[in-house]
Amino acid sequence: MAEFKVAIVGSGPAGISAATRAAKLGLEHVLLERAPNLNNTLFKFQKGKPVMATPDSLPLRSELHFEADVRETILENWEETARQLGVNYRLNAEVLSIEGEKGNFVVQLADGTSVTAETVVIAIGLQGNLRKMGVPGEENGLTHYQLDDPKDYWDKDVVVVGAGDAAIENAIGLADNENRVTIVNRKREFARAKPGNISQILAAIKEERIACAYNANPVSVQESAITLKDPDGEQIVRADRVIARLGAIAPRKFVEEVGGIFEEGAQFPRVSAEYESDRPGLYFVGALAGYPLIKHCLNQGYEVIQTIAGDPVDGADLDVLREKFGLQKNDSAIYQTLDTVKESIPLFGDLTILQLREFLLEADVHAPDQGDHIIRKGDAGASLFLILRGTVDIPISKETRFTLSKGAFFGEMGLVMGRRRTSDAIAGDDCIVIEIPRMAALKLLASSEAARRNLNDTLVLRKFQTFLAPTITAEDVEEILASYEIVKFSRGDEIIREGDTDADACYLIQSGSCAISRMVGDQETIINYVPAGELLGETALLTGAPRNASVRAAIGVEAIKIRGDLFRELMEKKPALKAKVESMAETRAEQAKKRSVGNSAKDRAIEFLLANGIGEATNAIIIDYTLCVNCDFCEKACAETHKGITRLHRAQGPTQGDLHIPISCRHCEHPHCMADCPPNALHRTASGAVAVDESCIGCGNCVRNCPYGAIKMSAVPAKRGNLLTQLLFGYGDRPGERGPAQKSKENKETARKCDLCEDVHGGPACVRACPTGAVMRTSPEKLFESIQEAR
């Protein structure tokens, strides 16, 4: 007869929650921990680390009390609870193997002893399998992958690599101890961290307590420095220590040895809804099951013991998901629904059911009537739509439309490129779609290699179909989809060089923007500006002639590189594609002929605009100082339109020659301000404006995150006095002026920024109020075109 009802391996949040629940129910149990202390997961957190109890909407199931607090308090409380309940635990008990079967498992320990148990719960987490940077020099002793106590460092140059919770907390702790800290984020956002941590790191960056290298990757580690590659090229950052917090991977070898099975491409072992593995009686819970948040781990530890005790309970999140899918409480059909979602949508293919449940908590489910518009061409939007059932029609032209069916997705160009929707999406018969909000979609792409590849494959295919030749199929571009590369370029990097004779590739610009130039005499002249979504370099592939222009990244660019030989073969197979490319080549040649006239003033103007970030705008305000008379009517009209709070600061901002860029929102292609908005108060409007709604809580994250100073915090000023009295006697506020705002509980400070006068007839008040026509709001494409065509 087995010695225990259950053996629990690992005493992290999931393991200790399982053990305390087993003790509460009176089950014979043993908790095995290979470290010399309980709860090694939290024990390894840096000292004084604040621990957050997210997600807030998820109810807690555990004998362990858990709310936001510091590491030490939580450890003390949990250990006291384990003592009071009489948890049976063994420390320094490393598990080597698990023999036997359900009802009589034999758990072999490193000290030569063993225990027997009817069931086994594996809750070992991932901390023993940390990801490495994989760059030259990382083994020279400068790089560490764990930080126990930030107070071990003082007055040092420390580089923290990573953008998750651990990296952020390490960086903030080090900065608080008077170190000079740089955090390296491989992306442009902190998409994978908790909202509270994102708020703190953005505040620290804005206040210059921490430096941040965005879109940066380590290249090598030297004796006292690290080399990074970012959108502006390579840079060497001084470092007395490099702390790399890049997450961890499942201990695959051990998991497979004890009976876990990884589906193809999956990062975590397969488990049932009750956390049981393919080996009966063996369960995986916590981070090892793909659910790393502490509250989820605590819930799983509780729920797995309920199952083992013969009184199973639903996962705490399932009632939320039942409501999303229109099911009644306790309806068991939710399990079949989740299986159907996973099987039907390839983008979710390598997620475990537990991971899928986490993503669906943030999603919305829609069942539109046939013929309803799900999205409209030209609308702003960055969410991703997945088809669970039925069909969705995507009209390309009056003659051509695509019909997408179950498992397909749409809306990806808005997500990836930050541009308006490129086409309508109309619901077909019996249609159900799942809408994944932008931040959740980015997290999905960061979590799943299969999802990233699937998305990029679809981008390439749809680019060919939408902009080049609608008749192209996935089979036509099969070789291209199997061989393309994702390449990144920093600001100023040369993507294509004029005169090159080895035209071996063309480029689909996935994010960022490019400047196209030609040599006119000995002067390089910019002849065009190209935003995300364009295909570049195809003309030389068509003609076989040398490259007729250079292409440089105006800001950081990510592009899909397509092999030239395969593109040529495709053009020969598809006459419609070849005709389209020929037409594009002729149009660009005509444009280049008109613009290829050396003009240093125009070149300087374009270079000034690109250097000041206009390349990432979708709608920027520019003032022509040859026409401006400094009347400030633009700023006053803005204030009058927005309750006395101007969104435009005319005199501030960079100037070169006759061009001035005032401080006002540019409605960026990928808005920095949206990176962390806890109530999601920032959103794209139908006009494409990035606007703030009434749900703003005044946290100031957007202010700290905007690199252009375009967002201000303000309460509402007092109402303006009588205009007639002011005009006749000079008393009271003038137009565009108000008394100071009195902040109060009822009149709190919230974020104020340009909304392009979304609800005002006639468009932006600043433009309409300018008496000389000096003020313009426009896209970079139109602005650069007008500069090039000006005489």
C-alpha atoms as one frame of an Amber mdcrd trajectory, in Angstrom:
protein
   0.000   0.000   0.000   1.304   3.462  -0.907   2.757   5.537   1.890   1.008
   8.768   0.772  -2.118   9.754  -1.101  -0.118  12.396  -2.955   3.527  13.369
  -3.349   4.037  17.004  -4.365   7.331  17.859  -6.078   8.331  21.511  -5.704
   7.213  24.036  -3.077   6.668  27.140  -5.208   3.240  28.818  -5.166   1.480
  25.891  -6.891   3.232  23.240  -4.785   2.760  24.884  -1.401  -0.867  25.698
  -2.255  -1.432  22.018  -3.090   0.271  20.923   0.137  -1.730  23.271   2.359
  -4.971  22.155   0.711  -4.018  18.489   1.198  -3.223  19.198   4.851  -6.545
  21.009   5.298  -8.440  18.029   3.854  -6.473  15.555   5.967  -4.898  13.777
   2.963  -1.692  11.852   3.574   0.866  13.887   1.644   4.523  14.817   1.362
   5.980  17.997  -0.136   9.436  17.448  -1.668  11.689  20.482  -2.178  15.236
  20.167  -3.494  16.299  23.551  -2.030  17.134  24.059   1.664  14.061  26.257
   2.126  10.340  26.214   1.338   8.898  28.232  -1.523  12.164  28.564  -3.405
  10.435  30.440  -6.245   9.654  33.461  -4.068  12.808  32.954  -2.022  14.871
  33.641  -5.160  13.035  36.888  -5.840  15.203  39.894  -5.069  15.004  41.081
  -1.465  12.278  43.631  -0.818  10.587  42.841  -4.150   6.916  43.920  -4.290
   4.778  40.938  -5.334   1.540  41.679  -7.173  -1.702  39.720  -6.849  -2.840
  39.903 -10.455  -5.101  39.429 -12.337  -7.500  41.393 -10.126 -10.609  39.890
 -11.721  -9.606  36.296 -10.930 -10.921  34.906  -7.604  -8.369  33.239  -5.335
  -8.698  29.589  -4.249  -6.109  28.579  -1.707  -5.505  28.094   1.996  -2.774
  30.703   1.551  -3.615  34.370   1.974  -2.363  36.382  -0.983  -2.514  40.067
  -1.692   0.042  42.529  -3.015   2.935  42.798  -0.559   6.696  42.478  -0.364
   8.475  39.161  -0.789   9.472  38.781   2.870   5.943  39.264   4.223   4.436
  36.735   1.827   7.137  34.157   2.588   6.601  34.595   6.328   2.802  34.310
   6.041   2.895  31.230   3.820   5.417  29.417   5.975   3.299  30.177   9.069
   0.174  28.832   7.321   2.045  25.650   6.317   3.183  25.209   9.928  -0.286
  25.759  11.374  -1.881  23.266   8.967   0.817  20.689   9.604   2.190  20.414
   6.059   4.522  17.410   5.813   7.579  18.599   3.894  11.142  17.504   3.226
  13.863  19.966   2.246  17.027  19.101   0.259  14.934  16.359  -1.350  15.851
  16.320  -5.032  13.741  13.970  -7.169  15.700  11.839  -9.657  12.968   9.635
 -11.106   9.372   8.501 -10.744   8.704   4.792 -11.228   5.525   2.705 -11.043
   1.982   3.662 -11.929  -1.111   5.351 -10.548  -1.852   3.923  -7.123   1.770
   2.931  -6.504   4.308   5.499  -7.694   7.853   5.248  -6.347   9.638   8.612
  -6.180  13.434   8.134  -6.059  15.427  10.886  -4.284  19.043  11.954  -4.747
  19.950  10.920  -1.186  19.110   7.294  -2.016  15.745   7.193  -0.253  12.329
   6.923  -1.873   8.675   7.569  -1.106   5.586   5.857  -2.469   2.371   7.647
  -3.372  -0.900   6.968  -5.155  -0.563  10.191  -7.174   2.214  12.706  -7.937
   1.896  16.454  -8.525   4.848  18.083 -10.342   5.087  21.796  -9.442   8.773
  22.472 -10.069   8.427  25.652 -12.132  11.063  26.818 -14.604  13.727  28.587
 -12.553  16.341  25.907 -13.014  16.373  26.350 -16.813  17.158  30.001 -17.467
  17.505  31.315 -21.031  20.920  32.675 -21.997  21.769  35.599 -24.289  23.845
  33.439 -26.623  26.395  36.127 -27.528  30.213  36.150 -27.458  31.694  37.016
 -24.071  28.675  36.199 -21.907  30.709  33.579 -20.017  33.476  36.014 -19.017
  32.086  36.508 -15.504  30.439  39.884 -16.165  27.022  38.366 -16.897  24.699
  36.946 -14.247  21.236  35.466 -14.755  19.924  36.006 -11.227  19.854  38.980
  -8.831  19.302  38.106  -5.187  19.671  41.539  -3.626  20.048  44.887  -5.435
  21.768  46.229  -2.295  24.784  44.098  -3.190  25.525  46.777  -5.817  26.169
  50.462  -5.176  27.515  53.168  -7.471  27.923  50.673 -10.328  27.091  50.679
 -14.037  24.613  47.840 -14.436  22.909  46.729 -17.649  19.718  44.692 -17.234
  18.720  42.712 -20.337  15.033  41.828 -20.564  11.582  43.410 -20.491   9.590
  41.102 -18.230   8.641  41.516 -14.591  11.939  40.164 -13.218  14.046  42.487
 -15.396  11.947  45.529 -14.519  12.026  44.788 -10.794  15.792  44.216 -10.902
  16.352  47.484 -12.775  14.216  49.523 -10.373  15.796  47.920  -7.302  19.296
  48.642  -8.625  18.416  52.240  -9.521  17.010  52.791  -6.027  20.422  51.806
  -4.634  22.209  54.602  -6.517  23.459  52.521  -9.425  23.529  53.764 -13.006
  21.131  51.375 -14.715  20.346  50.690 -18.379  17.510  48.298 -19.228  17.634
  46.604 -22.640  14.234  45.921 -24.212  14.378  43.851 -27.389  10.973  45.254
 -28.408   9.497  48.754 -28.479   7.121  48.082 -25.580   7.046  46.330 -22.218
   4.219  44.077 -23.423   4.764  41.035 -21.208   5.014  42.632 -17.763   2.322
  43.389 -15.209   0.696  46.853 -15.540   2.069  47.991 -12.173   5.632  47.134
 -13.192   5.205  48.815 -16.559   4.062  51.993 -14.798   7.131  51.980 -12.585
   9.686  51.362 -15.327   8.157  53.983 -17.632   8.195  56.501 -14.786  11.839
  55.704 -14.028  12.777  56.098 -17.708  10.882  59.386 -18.031  12.548  60.722
 -14.874  15.945  59.569 -16.249  16.605  57.368 -13.230  16.968  54.467 -15.672
  18.168  54.576 -19.276  16.358  52.333 -21.764  17.606  50.879 -25.031  14.456
  50.009 -27.008  14.479  47.623 -29.978  17.959  46.636 -28.859  19.762  43.302
 -28.847  23.042  42.312 -27.191  25.849  41.748 -29.682  28.743  40.874 -27.367
  30.001  41.297 -23.807  33.441  42.796 -23.161  35.525  43.083 -19.998  33.646
  46.137 -18.678  30.975  46.854 -21.318  28.264  45.367 -23.485  27.706  46.109
 -27.174  24.081  46.633 -28.231  22.448  46.889 -31.649  19.476  49.261 -31.702
  17.620  51.321 -34.356  20.435  53.887 -34.368  23.177  51.300 -34.918  25.663
  49.664 -32.562  26.573  51.283 -29.276  28.871  50.304 -26.446  27.405  50.666
 -22.959  29.671  50.648 -19.923  28.868  47.804 -17.539  30.363  46.624 -14.257
  27.706  43.902 -14.301  25.187  42.561 -16.839  22.019  41.037 -15.368  20.170
  39.049 -18.053  16.562  38.176 -17.151  15.292  36.426 -20.262  12.850  33.995
 -18.724  13.186  30.251 -18.613  12.171  27.136 -20.504  10.557  23.942 -19.299
  12.969  21.221 -18.054  11.997  19.101 -21.037  14.320  16.154 -20.396  13.038
  15.565 -16.844   9.404  16.120 -17.840   9.632  13.572 -20.660  11.436  11.080
 -18.432   8.602  11.143 -15.870   5.905  10.779 -18.538   5.084  14.229 -19.870
   4.477  14.658 -23.596   5.162  17.827 -25.607   3.053  18.316 -28.701   4.980
  19.423 -31.802   6.244  22.966 -31.322   4.802  23.254 -27.795   6.814  24.807
 -24.968   4.901  23.050 -22.191   3.712  19.460 -21.634   0.198  18.408 -22.554
  -2.270  18.271 -19.655  -6.009  17.766 -19.252  -8.421  20.352 -17.860  -7.738
  18.745 -14.456  -3.942  19.140 -14.971  -3.377  15.397 -15.483  -0.584  14.385
 -17.861  -0.625  11.515 -20.350   0.683   9.309 -17.543  -2.380   8.564 -15.355
  -2.043   9.840 -11.805   0.765  12.288 -12.679  -0.173  16.003 -12.704   1.625
  19.184 -13.830   0.650  22.526 -12.281   1.972  26.074 -12.134   4.480  27.616
 -14.528   5.343  24.164 -15.880   1.757  23.905 -17.140   2.085  27.280 -18.902
   0.376  29.487 -16.321   3.141  31.471 -14.553   1.187  34.117 -12.590   1.223
  33.445  -8.849  -2.562  33.650  -8.403  -3.079  31.109 -11.207  -0.482  28.816
  -9.588  -2.180  29.023  -6.200  -5.533  28.213  -7.774  -4.123  25.237  -9.652
  -2.520  23.794  -6.520  -5.891  23.956  -4.756  -7.826  22.561  -7.731  -5.516
  19.608  -8.393  -5.858  18.429  -4.783  -9.635  18.701  -5.048  -9.439  16.397
  -8.079  -7.202  13.906  -6.281  -9.542  13.985  -3.263 -12.458  13.023  -5.523
 -14.216  16.391  -5.334 -13.074  18.225  -8.489 -13.898  21.887  -9.035 -13.881
  23.999 -12.164 -10.961  26.303 -12.838 -11.575  29.719 -11.306 -11.487  31.357
 -14.753 -14.024  29.116 -16.454 -17.156  31.013 -15.404 -15.700  34.138 -17.036
 -15.085  32.173 -20.228 -18.569  30.617 -20.111 -20.052  34.101 -20.116 -17.906
  35.133 -23.096 -19.132  32.149 -25.119 -22.778  32.521 -24.027 -22.863  29.402
 -21.830 -24.635  28.947 -18.527 -22.745  28.698 -15.233 -21.312  25.196 -14.635
 -22.055  24.198 -18.254 -19.550  21.455 -19.075 -19.653  22.444 -22.738 -16.923
  24.991 -21.972 -14.338  22.196 -22.104 -15.459  21.152 -25.576 -15.533  24.817
 -26.619 -11.922  25.328 -25.544 -10.832  22.197 -27.413 -12.689  23.457 -30.491
 -10.990  26.862 -30.277  -7.547  25.281 -30.026  -8.188  22.813 -32.852  -9.873
  25.350 -35.136  -7.409  28.236 -34.939  -3.803  27.462 -35.971  -2.554  30.635
 -34.287  -3.287  28.905 -30.961  -1.777  25.617 -32.120   1.208  25.308 -29.771
  -0.485  26.757 -26.687  -1.594  24.480 -23.915  -5.262  24.629 -22.936  -4.212
  26.512 -19.814  -2.341  29.133 -21.840  -5.298  29.390 -24.187  -7.595  30.069
 -21.240  -5.322  32.890 -20.143  -5.447  34.581 -23.565  -9.196  34.143 -23.908
  -9.754  35.936 -20.604  -8.686  39.121 -22.388 -10.605  38.431 -25.625 -14.103
  39.296 -26.833 -16.339  36.893 -28.737 -18.623  38.303 -31.477 -21.466  36.655
 -33.392 -22.337  39.241 -36.089 -25.287  38.825 -38.435 -24.578  37.936 -42.030
 -23.615  41.074 -43.952 -22.534  43.036 -40.882 -19.251  44.915 -41.087 -16.779
  43.564 -38.534 -14.215  46.177 -39.587 -14.388  48.898 -42.233 -11.690  49.990
 -44.641  -9.985  53.133 -43.415 -10.966  52.632 -39.790  -8.295  52.768 -37.134
  -7.792  49.599 -35.125  -5.075  47.293 -33.869  -6.907  44.253 -32.514  -6.633
  40.851 -34.199  -9.696  38.846 -35.274  -9.783  35.036 -35.433 -12.567  33.096
 -37.165 -13.970  30.367 -34.945 -16.940  29.473 -37.138 -18.441  30.455 -40.484
 -16.845  32.765 -43.021 -15.744  36.378 -43.425 -15.572  38.181 -46.791 -12.686
  40.563 -47.527 -13.464  42.716 -50.614 -10.321  43.765 -52.506 -12.077  45.513
 -55.381 -15.495  45.564 -57.023 -14.543  42.433 -58.937 -12.466  40.575 -56.357
 -13.044  39.415 -52.813 -11.507  36.763 -50.591 -13.545  34.503 -48.385 -11.817
  33.527 -45.174 -13.069  30.496 -43.292 -12.646  28.833 -39.917  -9.167  29.164
 -38.454  -8.139  32.210 -40.515  -7.455  35.623 -39.025  -7.698  39.211 -40.211
  -6.821  42.689 -38.967  -3.131  41.796 -38.813  -1.931  44.842 -40.760  -3.431
  47.205 -38.209  -1.739  45.188 -35.469   1.702  44.940 -37.060   1.929  48.152
 -39.085  -0.143  50.512 -36.953  -1.988  51.759 -40.055  -5.673  52.062 -40.813
  -7.589  48.979 -41.845  -6.724  48.197 -45.457 -10.056  46.565 -46.338 -13.557
  45.787 -45.116 -14.323  42.565 -43.299 -17.944  41.429 -43.712 -19.536  38.600
 -41.753 -20.719  35.568 -43.705 -23.287  33.005 -42.645 -23.146  31.569 -39.104
 -20.069  33.618 -38.233 -18.319  33.722 -34.854 -15.075  35.657 -34.419 -12.744
  36.114 -31.469 -11.228  39.582 -31.078  -7.850  39.675 -29.318  -6.872  43.156
 -28.076  -3.557  44.551 -29.203  -1.503  43.958 -26.049  -2.770  40.383 -25.691
  -2.027  39.731 -29.373   1.523  41.030 -28.948   1.939  38.780 -25.919   0.674
  35.825 -27.972   3.222  36.529 -30.700   5.971  36.834 -28.087   4.932  33.509
 -26.510   4.516  31.363 -29.608   7.012  30.824 -32.413   4.281  29.084 -34.448
   1.974  32.087 -34.050   4.711  34.495 -35.189   5.529  32.400 -38.241   1.858
  31.947 -39.111   1.293  35.705 -38.893   4.297  36.551 -41.070   3.346  33.924
 -43.667  -0.100  35.454 -43.892   1.307  38.987 -44.169   3.453  37.964 -47.141
   0.623  36.139 -48.891  -1.924  38.914 -48.357   0.526  41.574 -49.470   0.832
  39.783 -52.801  -2.931  39.303 -53.029  -4.060  42.740 -51.905  -1.548  45.026
 -53.586  -0.059  43.005 -56.436  -2.178  40.158 -57.819  -5.432  38.907 -56.204
  -5.204  35.565 -58.025  -2.052  34.476 -56.169  -2.589  31.515 -53.857  -0.617
  30.061 -50.969   0.545  27.288 -53.293   1.928  29.876 -55.723   4.174  31.389
 -53.052   4.956  28.156 -51.206   8.716  28.445 -51.780   8.703  32.126 -50.804
   6.865  31.353 -47.576   9.410  28.675 -46.771  12.462  30.886 -47.357  11.772
  34.533 -46.472  13.711  36.230 -43.658  12.709  38.819 -41.062  15.417  41.510
 -41.126  15.816  44.627 -38.975  17.455  47.932 -39.833  18.422  50.820 -37.569
  17.753  54.459 -38.428  20.009  55.409 -41.337  20.899  51.824 -42.310  21.139
  51.223 -46.047  18.651  48.595 -47.199  19.288  48.975 -50.950  22.258  50.760
 -52.559  21.974  52.649 -55.823  24.074  51.062 -58.551  24.242  47.574 -57.062
  24.119  44.943 -59.792  23.327  41.930 -57.619  19.585  42.473 -57.101  19.060
  39.369 -55.022  16.005  40.383 -52.968  13.002  42.627 -52.539  11.650  43.856
 -49.204   8.184  44.081 -47.716   8.308  46.848 -45.091   6.514  45.459 -42.065
   7.043  48.353 -39.646   8.834  51.690 -39.775   9.403  53.849 -42.849  12.091
  54.445 -45.475  13.602  57.307 -47.473  14.434  56.683 -51.140  17.267  58.725
 -52.630  19.340  59.141 -55.781  22.679  60.724 -56.482  22.346  63.937 -58.492
  25.882  64.885 -59.375  27.780  64.519 -56.133  24.711  65.219 -53.993  22.340
  62.616 -52.568  18.745  63.743 -53.138  15.751  62.224 -51.356  13.061  61.527
 -53.937  10.431  59.650 -51.950   9.234  58.557 -48.535   7.788  55.068 -48.114
   5.684  53.970 -45.101   5.077  50.477 -43.755   3.193  48.160 -46.094   5.163
  48.962 -49.259   7.192  46.545 -51.384  10.665  47.818 -52.327  13.370  46.610
 -54.681  11.109  44.802 -57.129  11.983  47.017 -60.130  15.550  45.707 -60.446
  14.228  42.158 -60.233  11.901  42.935 -63.121  14.395  44.635 -65.411  17.659
  43.000 -64.399  19.229  46.482 -64.391  21.309  47.829 -61.484  19.480  49.326
 -58.527  18.261  52.775 -59.611  17.969  54.287 -56.117  19.107  53.843 -52.544
  16.740  53.002 -49.695  17.518  53.876 -46.079  15.589  53.336 -42.874  14.033
  56.637 -41.768  13.326  55.127 -38.354  13.828  51.578 -37.071  12.546  49.220
 -39.785  11.496  45.584 -39.729  11.131  44.036 -43.161  10.415  40.709 -44.784
  13.227  39.865 -47.201  12.093  37.843 -50.231  14.580  35.998 -52.444  14.991
  37.612 -55.847  15.148  34.389 -57.863  11.828  33.199 -56.392  10.183  36.561
 -57.041  11.308  36.467 -60.675   9.965  32.927 -61.079   6.631  34.003 -59.620
   6.370  36.917 -62.065   6.954  34.556 -64.968   4.212  32.230 -63.697   1.759
  35.060 -62.979   1.426  37.564 -65.843  -0.937  39.715 -63.750   1.773  40.102
 -61.117   4.362  41.008 -63.719   2.025  43.579 -65.260   1.380  45.153 -61.871
   5.084  45.366 -61.069   5.765  46.900 -64.498   3.073  49.499 -63.849   4.542
  50.280 -60.413   8.013  50.606 -61.938   6.764  53.069 -64.579   4.953  55.183
 -61.989   7.981  55.328 -59.718  10.253  56.169 -62.633   8.027  59.119 -63.574
   7.986  60.323 -59.972  11.754  59.965 -59.705  12.281  61.899 -62.956  10.244
  64.805 -61.614  11.990  64.822 -58.256  15.585  63.921 -59.153  16.716  67.525
 -59.275  19.349  68.511 -56.761  17.949  70.985 -54.223  19.871  71.247 -50.993
  17.110  73.217 -49.241  14.556  70.468 -49.895  17.014  67.777 -48.828  17.760
  69.609 -45.584  14.031  70.029 -44.901  13.319  66.319 -45.359  16.345  65.303
 -43.304  15.186  67.664 -40.515  11.714  66.142 -40.478  13.030  62.574 -40.441
  15.568  63.374 -37.714  12.743  64.681 -35.514  10.580  61.580 -35.749   8.001
  62.676 -38.321   8.580  59.336 -40.061   6.614  57.507 -37.337   3.674  59.924
 -37.421   0.370  59.332 -39.171  -0.879  62.918 -38.750   1.560  65.631 -37.714
   1.204  69.394 -37.361   3.704  71.546 -39.269   3.966  75.350 -39.339   5.378
  77.255 -42.307   7.269  80.189 -40.779   7.200  82.115 -44.064   3.455  82.516
 -43.429   3.216  82.440 -39.613   2.642  85.859 -37.959   2.896  84.581 -34.348
  -0.727  85.435 -33.587  -1.237  82.215 -31.607  -4.766  81.899 -32.987  -4.069
  78.194 -33.558  -3.254  77.584 -29.896  -6.161  79.709 -28.653  -8.630  77.956
 -30.975  -7.419  74.617 -29.639  -8.032  75.788 -26.060 -11.492  77.149 -26.874
 -12.444  73.855 -28.487 -11.249  71.806 -25.490 -12.670  73.527 -22.354  -9.791
  75.947 -22.078  -7.036  73.319 -22.228  -4.826  73.632 -25.283  -3.386  70.506
 -26.892  -0.960  72.584 -28.972   2.104  74.532 -27.885   2.982  76.593 -30.922
   6.230  78.246 -29.876   7.779  75.047 -28.516   9.382  72.323 -30.625  12.231
  72.084 -33.175  12.715  74.537 -36.050  14.892  74.544 -39.127  14.692  77.334
 -41.643  11.048  77.969 -42.432   9.787  74.663 -40.990   8.601  74.360 -37.400
   7.261  71.271 -35.598   5.199  72.500 -32.613   4.502  70.333 -29.597   1.338
  68.396 -30.360   0.365  64.766 -30.866   1.593  63.116 -34.065  -0.800  60.124
 -33.716   2.128  57.761 -34.178   1.995  54.647 -36.308   2.733  52.643 -33.142
   1.682  55.011 -30.322   4.176  55.058 -27.458   1.468  56.377 -25.138  -0.597
  53.196 -25.530   2.206  51.004 -24.210   0.802  51.089 -20.688  -2.659  52.498
 -20.070  -4.220  50.502 -17.182  -7.876  51.338 -18.036  -7.227  51.263 -21.833
  -8.378  54.878 -21.997  -6.192  55.519 -25.068  -7.607  54.280 -28.347  -7.742
  54.931 -32.074 -10.842  56.781 -33.232 -12.571  56.255 -36.570 -10.529  59.153
 -38.006  -7.259  57.559 -36.911  -6.652  59.928 -34.007  -5.139  58.583 -30.823
  -7.601  59.913 -28.229  -8.171  59.714 -24.474 -11.635  58.765 -23.225 -13.375
  59.424 -19.909 -12.057  56.234 -18.312  -8.637  57.925 -17.810  -7.587  57.558
 -14.164  -4.854  60.198 -14.269  -1.938  57.804 -13.698   0.329  59.772 -16.061
   1.840  56.724 -17.759   1.101  58.119 -21.212   2.771  61.425 -20.324   5.907
  59.626 -19.213   5.940  57.377 -22.272   5.425  59.980 -25.008   8.856  60.900
 -26.446   7.528  64.168 -27.902   6.000  65.768 -24.787   2.625  65.911 -26.524
   0.478  64.850 -23.537  -0.147  66.984 -20.465  -1.980  66.332 -17.207  -4.599
  68.899 -16.262  -7.823  69.425 -14.379 -10.577  71.428 -16.086 -10.081  75.208
 -15.700 -12.816  77.502 -14.452 -15.407  78.595 -16.981 -14.489  81.659 -18.990
 -16.148  84.910 -17.943 -18.540  86.964 -20.044 -16.991  87.593 -23.449 -18.887
  90.859 -24.024 -17.633  92.305 -20.715 -14.089  91.403 -21.646 -14.389  92.966
 -25.084 -16.017  96.213 -23.826 -14.173  96.779 -20.554 -11.165  94.452 -20.633
 -12.351  92.405 -17.639 -12.170  88.604 -17.570 -10.471  86.021 -19.733  -9.707
  86.590 -23.381 -10.520  83.965 -26.034  -8.310  80.930 -25.513  -7.571  81.920
 -21.928  -9.008  80.634 -18.624  -8.230  80.972 -14.976  -5.978  78.314 -13.409
  -7.442  74.836 -13.012  -8.307  73.990  -9.420  -7.561  70.329  -8.869 -10.025
  68.544  -6.571 -11.605  65.150  -5.973 -14.361  66.070  -8.406 -12.026  67.854
 -10.838  -9.056  65.499 -11.058  -6.098  65.790 -13.372  -6.340  63.554 -16.419
  -4.396  63.211 -19.661  -5.028  65.885 -22.299  -3.860  65.482 -25.885  -4.851
  66.293 -29.449  -7.835  64.294 -30.725  -7.836  65.877 -34.226 -11.081  67.644
 -33.171 -12.833  64.338 -33.798 -16.276  65.662 -32.877 -15.878  69.143 -34.375
 -17.369  69.919 -37.782 -14.696  71.045 -40.215 -11.758  69.283 -38.658  -8.853
  70.518 -36.509  -9.568  73.944 -35.020  -5.889  74.933 -35.151  -5.828  74.641
 -38.936  -9.151  76.441 -39.422  -8.165  79.307 -37.098  -4.892  80.182 -38.844
  -5.486  83.422 -40.814  -2.505  82.920 -43.128  -2.646  79.186 -43.858   0.654
  78.574 -42.053  -0.667  75.634 -40.025  -1.156  72.260 -41.652  -1.962  68.777
 -40.374  -0.887  66.014 -42.713   0.643  62.582 -43.101   4.396  62.202 -43.674
   3.746  60.850 -47.169   1.817  63.948 -48.252   4.227  66.295 -46.491   7.321
  64.878 -48.177   5.523  64.806 -51.516   4.587  68.488 -51.202   8.175  69.406
 -50.326   9.529  67.492 -53.324   7.037  69.015 -55.747   7.421  72.581 -54.477
   9.317  74.873 -56.807
